[in-house]
Amino acid sequence: MTRIFCIVLLFIFSCDSPAERKAVEIKNGDVSIAYHLSGYGDTSIVLVHGWGINKEYWEHQQDALSSQYTVVSLDLGGHGQSGHNRDHWTIGEYAKDVIAIINGLQLENVILVGHSMGGEIILQTALTIPGKIVGFIGVDNFKDFVTSFTPKEEKEINAFLQDLKTNFDTTATMYTKLALFPPGYKDTISMIRVIRSIREADTIAAIKSLESLMHFALKDSEMISRLPIPVHLIVSDYTNTNEETFRHTAKNGSSIRVIKGTGHYPMIEKPEEFTHLLRETIHQIGKKQ
């Protein structure tokens, strides 16, 4: 009996614990992709951050979901701890970062969760490897669709990008305060965190990726209409969502959950409430499989 007990103990302590997963080096080309992997489950949740931030913005959700799912958050190339050694900072290249994670970690039954610019990235990902994707969740994105810019809008966009190139810190700070949070917003801790993250970002990657995003987004409605799975959104009410157009565009089904009283970053502003809505959405996806 004692020998059997020792063998059992040896087996237990030689196995990986759920909190400690062996690291596998992941690269997209020559660029190393940093990631946080936790949990064990048949369903994999891949968390993709938005412009100028990093995987740490998903910390609360990663901890909460890891007891039930395999959860991966990653730093896109040029962000956080990932490599900066490439010249092309486009939505398509970021989608390759995500695909490298999915393939490198051999993830199956993947639910993609993309915040802000991460929405376009997971959209390209889902259309590139549809066989591995079972769920699609956008976070505060796809609120309305634009298919072209007027000459005036083109001029304003070019002026904004030029201002970023000339004085990134000041322009990015003003943009964050005025466009990404409600007027007179009280959650200064979250706002300061976002501003700090964006100001610490690789400015070349940030400017080029934003330029790519603005033109890629013109294809959002057409691409969403081609998704073979339902499209789910969790959105803040600080800006309006054109629900009718969105539901019409998502031809294979949709859902919209609204979180009130936050800006553009509900996962850090109201982490518990946001995680509850995220769980609800994941459960809804599971019932359809």
C-alpha positions in Angstrom: 0.0 0.0 0.0 2.8 2.4 0.9 4.5 1.7 -2.5 1.3 2.4 -4.3 0.8 5.6 -2.3 4.3 6.8 -3.3 3.7 6.0 -6.9 0.5 8.0 -6.9 2.3 11.0 -5.2 5.1 10.7 -7.8 2.6 10.9 -10.6 0.8 13.9 -9.1 3.9 15.9 -8.6 5.3 15.1 -12.0 2.2 16.6 -13.7 1.7 20.2 -14.5 -0.7 22.0 -12.1 -3.5 24.0 -13.7 -1.8 27.2 -12.6 1.5 26.3 -14.2 1.5 25.6 -18.0 4.7 24.9 -19.8 5.8 27.7 -22.0 6.1 27.1 -25.7 8.0 29.7 -27.8 5.6 31.3 -30.3 6.7 33.3 -33.3 5.1 35.0 -36.2 8.0 35.0 -38.6 10.9 36.4 -36.6 8.7 38.2 -34.1 8.3 36.5 -30.7 4.7 36.7 -29.4 4.4 36.9 -25.6 1.4 35.3 -24.0 -0.2 34.2 -20.8 -1.7 30.7 -20.8 -3.8 29.3 -18.0 -6.5 26.8 -17.2 -7.5 23.5 -18.8 -10.6 23.0 -20.9 -12.0 21.7 -24.1 -12.9 25.2 -25.1 -10.2 27.8 -25.6 -10.7 31.5 -24.9 -8.3 33.8 -26.8 -8.2 37.4 -25.6 -7.0 40.0 -28.0 -6.3 43.5 -26.8 -6.9 46.7 -28.7 -4.8 49.7 -29.9 -1.9 50.8 -27.7 -2.5 48.5 -24.7 -1.5 44.9 -23.8 -2.5 41.5 -22.5 -2.5 42.7 -18.8 -5.9 44.5 -19.5 -7.4 41.0 -19.5 -6.0 39.9 -16.1 -9.3 39.8 -14.2 -11.0 37.8 -17.0 -8.1 35.4 -17.4 -8.2 34.6 -13.7 -12.0 34.2 -13.6 -12.3 32.0 -16.6 -9.3 29.7 -16.1 -11.1 27.4 -13.7 -13.3 26.3 -16.6 -11.5 27.0 -19.9 -8.1 27.1 -21.5 -7.5 30.9 -21.6 -4.8 32.7 -23.5 -4.1 36.4 -23.6 -1.4 37.7 -25.9 0.6 40.8 -26.6 0.3 41.6 -30.3 3.6 42.3 -32.1 5.0 45.7 -31.1 3.0 45.7 -27.8 3.8 44.7 -24.3 6.5 42.0 -24.2 6.2 40.8 -27.8 8.9 41.5 -30.4 9.1 44.8 -32.3 11.3 43.6 -35.1 9.1 44.0 -38.2 8.1 46.7 -40.5 4.4 45.9 -41.3 2.0 46.9 -38.5 -1.3 45.9 -40.1 -4.5 44.2 -39.1 -3.5 41.3 -41.3 -0.1 40.9 -39.7 -1.7 41.1 -36.2 -4.1 38.3 -37.2 -1.1 36.2 -38.0 0.1 36.8 -34.5 -3.2 35.4 -33.2 -3.1 32.5 -35.6 0.5 31.7 -34.5 -0.8 31.4 -30.9 -3.7 29.2 -31.9 -1.6 26.9 -34.0 1.5 26.9 -31.8 -0.5 26.0 -28.7 -2.7 23.6 -30.7 -5.9 25.2 -29.5 -9.2 23.8 -30.5 -12.8 25.0 -30.1 -11.6 28.6 -30.0 -13.7 31.5 -28.9 -12.1 34.8 -30.0 -12.6 37.8 -27.9 -11.3 41.1 -29.4 -11.4 44.6 -27.8 -11.5 47.7 -30.0 -9.0 47.2 -32.8 -8.8 43.6 -31.6 -12.2 43.2 -33.2 -10.9 43.7 -36.7 -8.0 41.4 -35.8 -10.2 38.5 -34.7 -12.4 39.1 -37.7 -9.5 38.5 -40.1 -8.5 35.5 -37.9 -11.9 33.9 -37.9 -12.2 34.2 -41.7 -8.7 32.8 -42.2 -9.0 29.7 -40.0 -12.8 29.2 -39.7 -12.5 25.5 -38.9 -10.9 26.2 -35.5 -13.2 29.0 -34.4 -16.5 28.3 -32.6 -17.2 31.7 -31.1 -16.7 35.4 -31.9 -17.1 38.2 -29.3 -16.3 41.8 -30.0 -15.8 44.2 -27.1 -16.9 47.9 -27.7 -16.5 47.7 -31.4 -18.6 47.2 -34.6 -21.1 49.8 -33.2 -21.7 51.2 -36.6 -20.3 50.6 -40.1 -18.6 53.0 -42.5 -17.8 51.8 -46.0 -16.1 55.0 -47.3 -14.7 58.3 -46.2 -15.7 61.7 -47.6 -12.9 64.0 -48.8 -13.4 66.0 -45.6 -13.1 62.9 -43.4 -10.0 61.8 -45.3 -8.4 65.2 -44.7 -9.2 65.0 -41.0 -7.8 61.5 -40.6 -4.6 62.5 -42.4 -4.3 65.6 -40.1 -4.8 63.4 -37.0 -2.1 60.9 -38.1 0.3 63.8 -38.9 -0.3 65.2 -35.4 0.5 61.8 -33.9 3.7 61.7 -35.9 4.6 65.3 -34.8 3.6 65.1 -31.1 2.5 61.6 -30.2 2.1 62.0 -26.5 0.0 65.1 -26.5 -2.2 64.0 -29.4 -2.7 60.5 -28.1 -3.6 61.9 -24.6 -6.2 64.3 -26.0 -7.6 61.6 -28.3 -8.0 59.2 -25.3 -9.7 61.7 -23.1 -12.0 63.1 -25.7 -12.9 60.0 -27.8 -12.5 57.0 -25.5 -14.2 58.1 -22.3 -17.5 60.0 -21.6 -17.3 63.7 -20.9 -16.5 64.4 -17.2 -15.7 60.8 -16.5 -15.0 60.0 -12.9 -12.9 56.9 -13.2 -9.6 58.7 -13.4 -7.6 55.6 -12.4 -8.7 53.7 -15.5 -8.2 56.8 -17.7 -4.7 57.4 -16.4 -3.8 53.7 -16.9 -4.9 53.8 -20.5 -3.1 57.1 -21.2 0.1 55.7 -19.7 -0.1 52.5 -21.7 -0.6 54.3 -25.0 2.1 56.9 -24.3 4.5 54.0 -23.5 3.6 52.2 -26.8 5.9 51.8 -29.7 5.0 55.0 -31.6 5.8 53.7 -35.0 3.8 50.6 -34.5 0.9 52.6 -32.9 0.7 55.1 -35.8 1.0 52.5 -38.6 -1.5 50.1 -36.9 -4.0 52.9 -36.4 -3.7 53.9 -40.1 -4.2 50.3 -41.1 -7.2 50.0 -38.8 -9.0 53.1 -40.3 -8.9 51.6 -43.8 -9.5 48.0 -42.8 -12.6 49.0 -40.9 -14.2 50.0 -44.2 -14.6 46.3 -44.9 -16.1 45.4 -41.5 -19.7 45.0 -42.6 -18.8 42.9 -45.7 -16.5 40.6 -43.7 -18.9 40.2 -40.8 -21.6 39.2 -43.3 -19.3 36.3 -44.3 -18.7 34.9 -40.9 -20.2 31.4 -40.6 -20.9 31.8 -36.9 -22.9 34.3 -34.8 -21.3 37.6 -33.9 -21.6 38.6 -30.3 -20.9 42.1 -28.9 -20.4 43.5 -25.4 -20.5 47.3 -25.7 -20.5 50.3 -23.4 -23.3 52.9 -23.6 -21.0 55.9 -23.8 -21.4 55.9 -27.5 -24.4 54.6 -29.5 -24.7 51.2 -31.2 -26.6 50.9 -34.4 -28.2 47.6 -33.4 -30.6 47.2 -36.3 -27.7 47.5 -38.9 -25.5 45.2 -36.9 -28.2 42.5 -36.6 -28.9 42.7 -40.3 -25.2 42.5 -41.1 -24.5 39.4 -38.9 -26.3 37.0 -41.1 -25.7 33.9 -39.0 -26.9 35.3 -35.8 -25.9 37.9 -33.2 -26.3 39.2 -29.7 -25.6 42.5 -28.0 -25.0 43.0 -24.3 -24.6 46.5 -23.0 -22.6 47.6 -20.0 -23.5 51.0 -18.6 -21.4 53.7 -17.1 -18.0 52.8 -18.6 -15.8 54.2 -21.3 -14.0 52.2 -24.0 -12.3 49.7 -21.6 -15.1 48.0 -19.6 -12.8 45.0 -18.8 -10.8 47.2 -16.4 -13.4 49.8 -15.5 -16.1 47.4 -14.3 -14.2 44.0 -14.4 -16.7 41.9 -12.4 -19.7 43.1 -14.3 -17.9 42.8 -17.6 -16.7 39.3 -16.8 -20.3 38.3 -15.9 -21.5 39.4 -19.3 -18.5 37.7 -21.0 -19.5 34.4 -19.2 -23.1 34.8 -20.3 -21.9 35.2 -23.9 -19.6 32.2 -23.7 -22.4 30.1 -22.3 -24.7 31.2 -25.1 -22.0 30.2 -27.7 -21.7 26.8 -25.9 -25.4 26.1 -26.2 -25.2 26.5 -30.0 -22.4 24.0 -30.5 
